Amino acid sequence: MNATQWAAWIGAIGAAANAAWNIYTKVSAGPKLELTAWGGMVQMPPPQSNPTFIKITLQNRGTAPTTVNNFSFHSYESRWKRLRRKPAGFNAVLNDYQGPPFPRPLEIGGEWVAMVRQEGKLDELICAQDGLWVAVHHSFAKHPTQVKVNDPTKKR
């Protein structure tokens, strides 16, 4: 191979790498939300009646800001129905909570934290077979981002 052929191969490989990089940046751009939910949390010093709470934390680890519109709770009859996006057996909208109000802009690297009392139906659903799921609805999403509520007090 002579120098012209080497230059042509280097140019072709560079163009292919550039195209792959452009595709990667296009696919990975936008907000990447990291959602966590923990049940069985207590406040110290405890308020009257010593309630337990579900702590919901949302972080934007992406490359673009977004607006958080709402949170919801869901409980599915089985994992298969959840994976197939079938209707949940229980649906509830987060309404009474301690934290910033909605809609909430979430900048790059921003965090949103809320506490919800874990009582009644929510407490029952956390202990159910498939558990309780928290979903965040935001401006860039076609489907909400969901995470299962982790409860360290739940007996396995």
C-alpha positions in Angstrom: 0.0 0.0 0.0 1.2 3.4 -0.8 0.7 6.7 1.1 -2.4 7.6 -0.8 -4.1 4.4 0.1 -3.1 4.8 3.8 -4.6 8.3 3.8 -7.8 7.1 2.2 -8.2 4.4 4.9 -7.4 6.8 7.7 -10.0 9.2 6.3 -12.6 6.5 6.0 -12.1 5.3 9.5 -12.2 8.8 10.8 -15.5 9.5 9.0 -17.0 6.3 10.4 -15.9 7.2 13.9 -17.3 10.8 13.5 -20.7 9.4 12.3 -20.8 6.9 15.3 -20.0 9.8 17.7 -22.7 12.0 16.3 -25.3 9.2 16.6 -24.2 8.5 20.2 -24.5 12.2 21.2 -27.9 12.5 19.6 -29.2 9.3 21.4 -27.7 10.1 24.8 -28.7 13.8 24.9 -31.5 15.1 27.1 -32.4 14.7 30.8 -31.6 11.5 32.5 -33.6 11.2 35.7 -32.5 9.0 38.6 -35.4 8.2 40.9 -35.2 6.6 44.3 -37.9 5.9 46.8 -37.4 4.6 50.3 -40.2 3.6 52.7 -40.2 3.2 56.4 -38.3 6.5 57.0 -38.8 8.3 60.3 -38.1 11.9 61.2 -35.9 12.8 64.1 -37.0 14.2 66.4 -40.2 12.4 65.7 -43.5 14.4 65.2 -46.6 13.4 67.2 -47.8 9.8 66.6 -44.3 8.9 65.2 -45.4 8.3 61.5 -43.3 6.6 58.9 -42.6 8.3 55.5 -41.8 7.4 51.9 -38.8 9.6 50.8 -38.7 10.3 47.1 -35.5 11.7 45.5 -35.2 12.7 41.9 -32.0 13.8 40.3 -31.3 15.1 36.8 -28.0 13.5 35.6 -28.5 14.3 31.9 -27.5 17.1 29.5 -30.7 19.1 29.4 -33.1 20.6 32.0 -36.7 19.3 32.3 -39.9 20.2 34.1 -41.3 17.7 36.6 -45.1 17.8 36.2 -46.2 15.2 38.8 -45.6 12.0 40.7 -47.9 9.0 40.9 -48.1 5.7 42.8 -49.0 2.4 41.1 -49.4 -1.2 42.2 -49.5 -3.9 39.5 -51.0 -7.4 39.7 -47.8 -8.9 38.3 -44.4 -8.0 36.9 -45.5 -9.1 33.5 -48.4 -6.6 33.4 -46.0 -3.8 34.5 -43.5 -4.7 31.8 -46.2 -4.8 29.2 -47.5 -1.4 30.4 -50.9 -2.8 31.2 -53.1 -0.7 33.6 -52.2 -0.9 37.2 -54.5 -2.3 39.8 -54.0 0.8 42.0 -53.2 4.3 40.8 -52.8 7.5 42.9 -51.5 11.0 42.3 -49.0 12.5 44.8 -51.0 15.3 46.3 -50.3 15.7 50.1 -46.5 15.7 50.6 -43.7 17.7 52.1 -41.5 19.3 49.4 -41.4 21.8 46.6 -44.6 22.3 44.6 -45.3 21.2 41.0 -44.6 22.0 38.2 -41.0 22.1 39.2 -38.1 22.9 36.8 -35.2 20.5 37.3 -31.9 21.9 36.0 -28.9 19.8 35.0 -27.5 18.3 38.3 -30.6 19.5 40.2 -32.4 17.5 42.9 -36.0 17.3 44.1 -36.9 15.6 47.4 -40.3 14.9 48.9 -41.7 13.0 51.9 -45.1 11.3 51.9 -46.7 9.8 54.9 -46.7 6.0 54.7 -50.0 5.0 56.1 -53.2 3.2 55.1 -53.4 1.9 51.6 -49.7 2.9 50.7 -48.4 0.9 53.7 -50.5 -2.1 52.5 -49.3 -1.9 48.9 -45.6 -1.7 49.9 -46.0 -5.1 51.6 -48.0 -6.5 48.6 -46.4 -9.1 46.3 -45.3 -6.8 43.6 -44.9 -3.8 45.9 -45.6 -0.1 45.3 -44.1 1.8 42.4 -43.4 5.5 42.1 -43.6 7.2 38.7 -42.3 10.6 37.7 -43.9 12.5 34.9 -41.8 15.1 33.2 -41.8 17.3 30.1 -39.4 15.2 28.0 -40.9 11.8 28.7 -43.4 9.8 26.6 -43.7 7.3 29.5 -43.0 8.0 33.1 -39.9 6.9 34.9 -40.8 4.3 37.5 -39.0 2.8 40.5 -40.1 0.4 43.2 -40.4 1.7 46.7 -37.6 0.1 48.8 -38.8 -0.6 52.4 -36.1 -1.8 54.8 -38.8 -2.7 57.4 -40.6 -5.0 54.9 -40.2 -8.6 56.0 -38.9 -10.8 53.1 
